[in-house]
Amino acid sequence: MLCNLITSDVGEVTGEKVARLCGDHLEHAYDALRLTTSGTTCISCCYHAVLPSTVICSTSSNSINCYDTAHGSLVSQHSKGPRRCSNAFNPSLSHVAVYGDPMAPAIELQLCSCNKFAFLEGPTAEVRCCVVSDDGSIVVSGGREGQASLWHVTQPAGPASEPHVRHFSLPGHGRSSMVKACCVSADGLWAATGGNDGNILLWDLAGLRPITGSNEAASKKVAGLASRGAEAAAAAAATSSKAAADEPAVAQPVQLSALLQLPKGEQVSCLDLSHDGSCLAAGCRSGKVYLLPYGSTELQQLPARHQDGYKVRCCALSPDGSKLLSAAEDARLVLWDVGSASCVLSVHEHFKPIRGCCWSPDGRHIVTVGLDSLLCVLDVVLLSSQNRLRVPMRLHTGPHSRSCRQPLRKTLSAGPAAADRAGSAAAAAAAAMLGTSCGSPKASS
């Protein structure tokens, strides 16, 4: 076990590297990097789309922190609005949505790449969940009014123009219910919403992204997913017709594809779609986890691994869709095999409820954050290896830790030009975005 205190220009982070055995028969081994985010509680996380080993976290005080997990340090910290709000962001941090203000249901979308703002209007009650697509063009939200909303945002054409926003209502949940979870696939072709009424609605967004010859493969995937079964299509059509009687009609580009119902009494607490939208995972307030594999029309309940009654706070499908993570208020992280619908193992690194989990883009690492102010990075190669293959993560320790700043910190201090000279224009733009804060009109409220 190694322990190291690293002081960066932003703050102090305690890094601790541990090696453990796990599994029912201790047949697995893994390395974990535990970063103590002192005084900060992270409630969601994702890997940066461009900068390697950089994890973006949303905190309970509505700030966005970026951590360099290769060196165990806090890279940047920016407030994104009032502390009473929450935020959602895409992996490149080009778009940040500030939501959850009970006094102002509208969502403030910050386009950090061009320093512009768009106010997404439509909800009439407090927004409880929000998600931003990978490219930032789609924002989905749900709240207390029992109806989800979707916005299609087009980037401004020039410095003098403003972003163009189209709003779509997503009916289907009961008026007395609350939409508690929403998600968008990485390709932007599918979205899902779930509520405490036990209903999960799958939405086809292909109309927002016309299929061209350059994405023919995506077109074939859409065609395959559209034929999930006559029973699901009939249920979806019936729900859509019923909603049309007393709700504004859903615009043509966004269509209800399927209506999935959990067993009576179950309430959806989290959702996730695979990168191509071929698989759906759902966590429940009761501690159960459900899976909708590709080609299936019914949700499949996974074996009980979380303690009964402990809410599943987050779930995440791996980049290739073969593995699933679920984390709950019992502080347990469970790794599932999607193909066999079986539990691979469960891990205990937190001692308080886990609030967020995610995969690295290459699927080699897992990150979890919890109410114990811990950020844990787990080595997936070790987790899934029967022969305990050693591919350890590197955490710089020793007398030179304070004097040797990480390359990412040097990039941020030197500015985008230094990263560009290193041969990566994408990394330069990302470093500039991390190093500068996009001020919020709500920040002074």
Protein Blocks (a to p, Z undefined) as FASTA:
>chain_A
ZZdddddfkbccddddddddedjkopaccdddddddehiacfbdcddfklghiacdddfk
opacdddfknopafbdcdebdfkbccdddfklpaccdehiaklmbacdddfknopacdde
hiacdcfbdcddfkopaccdddfkopacdddddddfbfkbccdddddddehiafkbccfb
dcddfklpaccdddfkopacdddfklmmccdfklmmmmmmmmmmmmnojklmmmmmmmmm
mmmmmpccddfklccfbdcdddehiacfbdcddfkopaccdddfkopacdddehiabdcd
dddfbdghiacfbdcddfkopaccdddfkopacdddfklopafbdcdfbfbdcfbdcddf
klpaccdddfkopacdddfklmmpmnlpacdddddedjklmmmccfklmmmmnojmlmmm
nopaklmmmmmmmmpccddfklmZZ
